[in-house]
Amino acid sequence: MIVLGIESSCDETAAAVVRDGRMLLSNVIASQVDVHARYGGVVPEIASRKHIEAIAPVILQALVDAGLTLDEIEGVAVTRGPGLIGSLLVGLSAAKALSYVRGLPLVGVNHLEGHVAAIFLTDSPPPAFPFIALVVSGGHTTIYMVEDFHRFGILGQTRDDAAGEAFDKAAKLLEIGYPGGVMIDRLAEQGNRTAFAFPRAMRDGLDFSFSGLKTSLLMRLRKRGAPFSPEELPDVAASYQEAIVEVLVDKTLRAAVEHSVPRIVICGGVAANTRLRERFREEAVRFDIDFFVPPPILCTDNAGMIAVVGEHLLNEGCRDGLDLNAVSRWPLSR
């Protein structure tokens, strides 16, 4: 099938055209980074208003880039959740309008299933099922056993904050700019990863906790009574980042070993982090585990991943009506 995917769960307005669940014909993303930078984070009301402005141009550009018209689209897949309700409703409204006017089958897609499916858009052979997937972003940090496109079992998840949130809050405390994860990643490249000791919480089990890590950084700043100097910032960033990366890598590899599944996929916005990708590659070789990660553009929110899941749902006969609505929380099943 040729499927048009639409994604608007947070602050990226995205549309993409995918053929047969593997071939990415176009991938258009309108970012709102500059708009939210002044606030140090996403403002939901502003995000939804920006989606309204961008949604039609983004969809049209995706069709142009794919060299196709709406007459050649065979189905529409749209993110239903989880995400910001106001943002989700913009994408859903556009998708339902296209479905109604053009008579196209419509299907709502779980955003997290989409992140996992992004690995099927790469040129390399995709992983065989089952595999272990780490979905790691600003709102999610979860390890899944992935049996197929729609069967996921939770092996471990964060008890409090997501890893991406820990990056963003740290960048705000350090006053180094937005988006926080990107800024810390850049700074850390010049830093010493062992210069500062930050905690690694919840060593046992496969669940995560990052709230104490944020608190540790805050307490250091309060004890100092002054910001870190420009010379110290790279070391702080590198040490803080290493605390997050070490835990993510250790627990994901442990899940693969404990469940005898020699294939790991990492996905989600934080999967674009250069140190995380580096550590996973190193450790996967050591444990003789196949490691898969999408290119950075497919780690962050995009519509190509939504179209992949949508194509499988549509081929299985799944259809949603015009009463399809947004859901702020839509966890994958245990």
N, C-alpha and C positions, 0 to 999 in steps of 0.2 A: 504493500500500500504506500501511497504518498500522503503523509500526515503533516498537517500544520500544527505545531505546538505553540502554546501561549503560556508565559510564566510571569506572574506579578505578585509573588508572595511577600516580598519585602520592599527593597528599594531599587531593584533593577526591573525595567520593563523589557521583556524579551519575546521574540518570536523566531521560529526556525521551521524549516521544511526538511523532513527526513524521509528517505525512501527505504522501504523494506527493513526498517528498524536498525540499519547499520550505516547507511550512506547519508552524511550530513550535507544537504544541498545548500543550505544557508543558515546563518546563525547571527542574528542581529540583537544587540544588547544596548539599551539606553541606560547609562549609569546616572545615579543621583548623588554621587560622592561629593561633588562640589557644593551641592545644595545643603547637605547635612553636615558638612565639615565644620561649619561655624558653631554647631551645637555639640560636636563631639560624639554624635550618635544619630540614629535614625529617628526622626519625628514622624509618627504614624500619619497624622493628618496631612502633613506636607507631602509625604510619600504618596498617599492616595491621590492627591491633586495632581502631582507630577505624572502619575500613571495615566490619568485622564488625558493629559496633554500629549503623551508620547505613544499611546497604544495604537492608534490608527496609522501614524507614520511608520512605526516599527513593523507592523504586520505587512504593510505595503512594500516596505524595503526588503523584507524577507522573501516575498514573492518575486520581486525584481531580481534579487541576488540569485535566487534559484532558477531564474529563467522560466517561470511558470505563471499561469493565471489561476484564479480561483476555480475555473472550470476543470482544472487538472487535479485539484486537491480532492482526496477521497475520504478524509476524516479530519476532525478537529479534536485535539487533546489539550486540556487546560488544567493548570494547577488548581486544585480545590482546597488544599490545605496540607499541612499546617502552615500558618503564617499570620500576617496582620489582616484582620477582617476587611478593613477599608481597601487595602491594596488588592487582596484576592478578588473582591467584588468587581473591580475594574476589568481584570482579565476574564472573569467569568461572564460578565455582561457582553464583552466583545465576542467571546467564543459562542455564546448562545445566540447572539444576533446573526453571526455568520452561519451557524447551523440552521437557524430558522429560515433565513432569506435564501440560502443556497441549497437547502435540503440535504445538508451533510450530517452524517452520524457524529454524535458528540459523546465524549467520555471525560470524566473528571479523574485526575491523577494525584496520587499521594506524592507530595514534594520529595519525601525521603526515598521512596522507591525510585524516583527520578534520579536523584544523586547516585544511587547505586548503579542504575542503568547507563549512566554516562560512559562507563568503561566500554560499552558495546559500540561506541561511536569512534573509537580509535582505529588506526590502520593496522595495528598489531592484532594477532588472534586473541579473542576475548577469553577470559577464564572459563573453565568448565564448572558446572554446578556439581556439588555444592562448593561454596567458598565462604571465607570469613570476610566480612565487610566492616570497616570502621567508618562510620559517618560522623564527620567532625567539622563543626561550623560554629557560627555565632550563637545559634540557638540549640544545637544538638551535639551530643557526644555519646555515641552508642556503638557497641559491638554487636553485629548480627551474624547468625548462621543463615546464609542465603541458600535455600533449596532450589528455588527457581525465581522467575520474575515476580511472583506474588506470594511466595511463602518465605517468611522471615521469622526467625526466632531470636529473641533478645538474650544475649549472653552476659552483657554488662552495660551499664549506663551511668551517667553522672547522677550523683545524689543531690547536687545543687546547681552549680554554674557550668555552662558549656566551656570548652577550651577557648573558643573564639571570643566569648565574653570576657574570659580572663585576660586575653591579649588586649582587647579593647579598653577594659577598665585600667589596666596597667599603663597603657599609652596615655590615657587621660590623666592619671596620677603623675606621670613623668612629663606631661605637657609636651609631647613630641609630635602631635598631629593625628590626623584621621585619614583613612581607616587604620585603627590601631595595630592590627595584625601585620599589615604591610609595613608600617613604620618600624615596628620592633624587628621584623625580619631583616630589613635593610640595615638598621643600626647594629644588629647582632653580628653581621658579617665581619665587622672590624673589632669585635669584642672578645674578651676572655671568658669562656663558659664556666670557669671554676673560680672566678674572682669573688663572687658572692654566693653564700649558702642559702638556698631557698628550699622549703620543705617539699617532700614527695609524699602526699597524703594517701591513705588507704592502700598500703603495699599489698595486703592480702586480697584475694578475690579479684573479680574482673570489673567491679564498679569503680567509678571515678569520683573525685571531689577536688574542686579547684577554688572553693571559697577561701580556704585557709591560706592558699598561696597569695591571693589578692590582699588578704589581711596582713600577711607577712611584709609585703612591699609597703603597705600603708604605715605599718608600725615603724619600719626603718626610716621612712620619711619624717614621721613625727618625732622620732628619737633624735634624728639629726637636727631638726628644726630649720632646715634649709633644703632647697632642691639639690639634686645631684649636679655636679659640674659637667660641662660639655665633654670633658675628658673621661669622666666616669660613666656617662650614659651608655656607650657601647658595651661596657662590661656588665652593667646592670641588665641591659636588654638581652645579652647573650646568656647570662646566668639564669634569668627568669625564663627565657624561651627554652633552655635546656631542661628545666624542671618540668615543663609541660610535655615536651617531646619525649623525654625519657619514659614518663609514665604511659603515654599513648602507645609507644612502640612496645614496651615491656608487656603490657596487658593484652595487646592485640596478638602478639606472637605467642603469648602463653595460651590464649584461647585456641589458636591454631594447633598448637602442640597437644593440649588437653583433649581436643576433639578430633585429633588425627586428620585434619584437613590441611593439606600442604599448599593452599592457595589463599592469598590475602589481597583484598582490594581496599584502598583508602580513597575516600571521596568527600565532597563538601568543601566549603571555602578554605578551611584551614589546611586541607590537603595540598594547597598551592604553596605552603611554607617550604622554603628550600632546605632548611635543616631537617624537617620532618621527613621529607622525601629521601634525603641523604642517609639518615639513620635507618630508615626502613630498608633501603637497598643494601646497606652494609649487613644488617642483622638477618635479612631474609637469606642472603647467601650463606651466612654462618649456620643457619638452621635448615638449609636446603629446602626453602619454601619459595614458591613462585610468587612474585610481587607485581601487582598491577596498580597503576595510578593514571588517571586521565591527564591530558595536558592542562595547565593552569586555567585556560579559558573555559574548560568544561568542568573545572572544580567549583568555580563560583556559580551562582544562580544563572541558569540558561534555559532556553526552551527546547533545545535539541534533546536533552535528557527526558523531558516531559513527552515529547513526541515518540520516543522509543517505547516507553511504557504504554502510551496510548495505542500505538500500533499493535502491540500484543493483545491488549484488552479488546480492541475492535475486531481483530482476527478471531478472538475467542467468542465473539457475539455479544460482548458487553455494550450497552447503550445507556446513556443518561438522557433524561427529558429536560424540558425547559424549566423545571422546578429545581434543578441542580443548584445547590447553595454552598456557600463557603463554610469551612470549619476551622476554628483557630487551633484546635488540637486534634490530631489524627494519628495516634501512635500505631506503629506496625505491631502485629500480633506477637504474643510470646509463643 
